[in-house]
Amino acid sequence: MMSDSGDPGPVARARALAPLVADAADEAERERRLPERVAVAMAEAGLYRVAVSEACGGLACPPRTQIETIEAISMADGAAGWNLMIGVENLSFLGPALAPETAEKVFGDPLLVVAGALNPLGRATRVDGGLVVSGRWPFASGCHNAHWFWGQCVVQEGGAPGASPGGEPELREALIPRADFEILDTWHVAGLRGSGSHDVEVREVFVPAERVTAAMAAPLRLADPLYRMPPLNRLAYNKVGVATGIARGALDAFAELASDTRRRGSSQALREKPAVQRAVAEAEIALGSARAFVFEVVEAVWAAAQEGRTTTPRERALVHLACSHAVRASVDAVERVHEATGTRANFEGHPLERRLRDVRVVPQHITVSSQWLETSGGVLLGLEKELPFG
């Protein structure tokens, strides 16, 4: 749908980039990183900014639009979709964590891409004017295309971790320019190979106070409804866009192949076989119903955020339950059509071979892993647990 301004919107712009993304997918797979031209094209289209406040130069799109934007890129290439998803999350969380004048400078670059890791694997020592940071963070997706790396650190006091007023380790994040971090060649994997999720290392880098944040400890300075959404819900629902996008691409590719492909020893096209028809029907059911469940529960939480109402534990639990289910359903959908295709689907270069490898990685991420089935179920049964649904 086109906006009143005539802008077709981020979903349409993402779909328009699909041929470029698909054309670059083999290169991404071979080089184990996203080609720069794809990252630049997504930045020029504003896709990294779909979950960024307008105050920081973003589009402030509702969750469904975020998911559908990531989904559109993931249909063309799952690794590119994963890069976009991580970039979206990094910019979204970074914007309100920075002071306004610093955010204006950082987000003033229209091609801004940020890699990040909000896990406390860095060490930071206080010095006059800021922090001196060292550390190594794995899974820094998109680091080759990033202008900055945003890494979480434990603040050291006298060589030992300092403590916050609550007694927990004091955590801060450091925003580090590309010239000051090193990319280590560690991403030798099967699935999402093209995402370039290598390790990033920083050694004794001074980070001025204006680029030090407390995203997990301080209240966000922006009051946008997006930032009233539960943070872990936000980290879960965009993973869905990667998984459902890969699965949609697989089902579409299978439908095209099934009209011409014949299994060995048979004169029938695949699509004429009842077992194949059943497989694609079950795959569509798995994908479509899981996707609809995600939109239902995410839009309920989004409505609460717009109203300024605090979400209930049940609402937050349902988001995690739906997202975890959706990524597993996406894997199931791809596996069904992959099996129906026969042995040829295992060969490199087959449209389903890479998609199966890629989609299987998504539910391994902690925010959509199977652990949420038990924890969500406990909440739905009224158990009083300390669960990270905030």
N, C-alpha and C positions, 0 to 999 in steps of 0.2 A: 504493500500500500504506500502511495506517495504522500509525503507530508504536505501541509498547506504551503510551504515554501517552495515546493517543487522538488525537494530532495527525496530521492527514492528510499532513503533510510539505509542503515547499516546492513540489514539482512540482504537487501537487493544488491548493495555494493559488494558484499561478500560473495554472493552468487555470481556476479559479473567477473570476479577474480578467479573463479573455479578453473577455467582453462589454463591460466598462468600457473596456478598452484599444482594442477595435475601434470603439466608439462615439466615442472621442476622436481617432481617427486622422486624420479630415479636418481637425479643428482643428489638430492638430500639423503637418500638411502646410501648412496655410494660414499659421500663425503662425511656422513654422520653429523650433519648440521643443516640448518635451514639456509638455503641460498639467500644471499643478501637482497636480491631483487624481489623476493617474495616478502621479506620483512618490510622492505621499503614500501612496496605496494600496499600492504595491509595498513601501514602507518599513514600513508597518504590518503587512504580511504577512511581513516578515523576509527578503524576497527579496534585498535588497542584501547580506545577511550570510551567504549560503550558503557563501562561501569564507573566512569570518573565523573565527579561533580562538575556542573557547569562553571562553578567558581574556579575550577582548575583547568578550564578549557576542555571539558569532557562533554559527552552526549547525555549522560545521566539516564540511560535507557532502563526500562523495567526489566526484571529478571528474565521474563520470557524472551524478550528481544536479545538479551545477552546470550541465552542458550541457543537460540535460532541462528545467531550470527556465527558462533563457534561451530555449530552443526553444519552450516553451509560450507565452511572451509574444510571441515573434517570429512565431508563427503568426497571431496577431491583428493585429500591426502590427510590421513590421521595424524602424522607427525607435525604437519603445518598447523592443523587444528589444535594440537597440544601446545605448540609454541604460542599460538594466539591466546589460548585459554590462560596460560601462565602469565603472559604479558598483560592481559586484561586484569588479572587478580593483583599483580604487582602494582600497576598504576592506580588501581582502585584503592588499595590499602595505603599506598604511599602518600597520595594527595593530601588527605586530611591529617596525616601525621607530621607533615612539614609546616613550619611557620608560613604565613601567607606570602611574605616577600620571597622566601626561598622557593616555595611552590611555584610562584610566578616565574622565577628564573628557570627552574628545571623544566616545567611544563611548557615554557615558552618555545621550546624546540618542537615544531610540528611533527617531526619524525621520531620523537622520543620512544625508545624501547628500554625497558628496565628488566634485568634478570634479578632474581632474589631467592633468599632462603630464610624463612622465619623459623629457623631452629637454631638454638644457641650454641653453635660450634666455634664461634670466635671468642677471642679474649681481648678485652679492652682495658687499657690503663688510663686513668685521668691525668691529663697534663693541662697546662695553661691554654685555654682557648679551645679545648676539645678532648679527643681521645686518640690514643695510639692503638691501632688494631692489628691483630694477627689472627689467622685462622684458615681453615679449609672446609668448604661446604660442598657436599655432593649434590647431584641432580639439579644443576643450575641450567635448566632448560632455556635455550635461546641465548646463551651467554655470548656466542660469537657475534650476534646482531645487536647486543645491548650496549648502550652508551654509559650505563651505570649498573653497578651491582649493589643490592641492598641486603646486607647480611646481619643476622642477629648475633649478639655477643653477650657474654657474661662479664660484667664489670669487675675488675680485680682491685682488691684493696690489700696492699702489702704482700702481693704475690698470691693471695688466696681470693676466692670468690667473695664479693661483698654481698651484703644482705639488704633487702628492701625493708621498709617499716613493718611489713607482715612477716619478716623472717625468711622469705624466699630469696633465691639468688636475684640480684639486680640485673635486669636485662635491658639492653639498648640495641638499636639497630644503627648501622653505619652505612651511609650512601657514598659509594666509592666510585670514582670515575674510571673509565676503561683503561687509562694509562697506568693505573695503580693496582690492577688485579691481573693475575695470571690464570690462563685456562689450561688445565691439565687434561691430557688425552686419555680419558678413562671410560668413555661411553662405547664399549664394545658389547653390544647386546643384540637380541633377536628382534623384539618388538619396539616400535616407535624409534627405530634407529635414526631416522632423519631429524629427530627433535634436538639433537646436539646437547643432551643433558649431561655434560661433562662436569668434573669438579672445578671449583674456583678456589684459588689460594691467594691470600693477602699476607704480606710480611711487613710488620712494623710500619704501617701507613698512618700518617697523621690525618685525622678527619676532624675538620672544624666543627664547633658546636652547632652551627646552623644546619649541618647535614647529619646530626645525631637525632634519632627519634626514639620515642617510647610508645610504639604503636600498640603494644599489648597491655601497657600499664596506664597510660593517660587517656582521659576521655577524648573522643574525636572532636575536633573544633568545628566541624560542619554538621548542620542539622538536617541535611537532605534525607528523605525517606530511605535512600539506599543505605545510608550509614546507621539507620535504625534496624536494618535487617540483622538477624543473628549472624555473627561473623563465620561460624562454622557451617551454617546453612549456605552462606555465599560460597564458601570453598568447596562445598559438595555439588551444588546444582550445575556449576559450569563444567565439571568433569562429565556430567551427563551429556552435554552437547558434543563432546569428543566421541563418546561411545556410540550414541545414537546416530551421529553423522557418519561414522565408519560403517555402522550396520546398514544405514540407508543406502550408502554407496555400494555396499556388497550386494544387497537385494536388487538394486537397479542393474548392476553389472550381471548378476545371475539371470535376471529376466531376459536381458539381451542375448546372453550366451546360450540360454536354453532353447532358443528358437533354431539354432544352427548346430549345436553340439550333439553328438551321438556317442553313447558309451560303446566301448569295444564289444563287438559281436552282436550289435543291435542296429536295425535299420531305422528305428524310431528316433526322432529328436527328443531331447531330454524333456521338453515341456509336454510331450504326449504321454509320459509315463505317470500313472496314478501316484506312485510313491513320491515322485518329484513334485507333483502338484500339491500333495499333502505337506511335503516339507516346506515349500514356499508359503503355503497358507499358515502353517504353524509358526513360521518365522515372522510373518506379518502380524499375527496375533500377539506374539511375544513382544515385538518391538513397539507396536502401536499402543497396546494397553499400558505398557510400562511408561511410555513417554507421556501418555495422557494423565497417568497418576502423578507424575512429577509436576506437570503444569497445574494440576488441581491444587496440590498442597503448597507449592511455591507461591501461587497467586493468592492463596489464603494468607500466607505470611506477609506477602507484599501489601495486601490490603491493610493488615494490622499496622505495618510500618507507615503507610500513608495516613492512617488515622491517628498515629502517635500512640497506639496501644501496645503494651508489652505482650509479646507472644507467650502462649502457655507452653509448658513442657511437652504437652501432647502435640501441639502444632509443630514445635521444633523437631520432635522425635519423628513425626510423620515425614518431614522433609528428608531426614537422613535415611529413613526406611525406604522411601520411594526412590531416592537417588541410588542407594546401594542396589536395590532391586533392578533399576533401569540399566545399570552398567552390566549386571549379570545377564539380564534379558538380551542385551545387545550381543554379548558373547554367544549366547544360545542361538540367536537368530543367524549369526554368521556361521556358526558351526553347522547348523542344519543345511544351509545351502552349499557350504563347502563339501560336506559329506555327500550331498546329492549330486554334486558335479562329478565325483569319481576321482581316480588317481591323478588325473592331469592337473587338478587344482593344487597339488603339492609342488609343482614346478615353479621355480623363480620366474617372475614375469607374468604369471597368471593373475588376473584381476582379483582373485579371492585369496591368493597365498599371502600377500603382504597384509591385507586387511585382517586376516585371521590372527596373524602375529601381533599386529598393532592393537586390535581391540582387546586382546587378552591381557594387555598391560594395565588397562584403565582400572579394573577392580582391585589391582594391587596397591593403589594409592590409599593411604590410611583414611582419607575423608569419605571414601565410598566403599571401603572394604566390608567384608561379610561380618565383621565384629558389630556393625550397627544393627544387625538383625536381632541379636540377643539384647543389646542395650536398649534399642527402641521398644522391643517387646516388653521389657521390664517397666518402662515408663507407661506404656499403654495399659499395663495391668495395675498401675497405681503404686508401684514400688517406689519408695523414696530412696533414690540413689543419687550420688554426686556424679552426674554425667556431664560431659563437656558439650552441652547443646547450646551454650550461649552464643 
